[in-house]
Amino acid sequence: MLAHNHPAGDPMPSRADRVVTRRIVEIARPLDIKVLDHLIFGSGGWRSFRQLGLM
């Protein structure tokens, strides 16, 4: 599980969030580590990569 906050408040994943998450998942796979989700928190709530169909 990955998680971080967006201090500016908007919890929608940025392009950089998507790129970094994809890279972490790629690096974790050969180590037999499964990334279940990536959550982003902001003042506007939270977003889940899995719920958004990004994982």
Beta strands, then each sheet from edge to edge (+ up, - down):
strand 1: 2-5
strand 2: 38-42
strand 3: 45-48
sheet 1: 1+ 2+ 3-
end
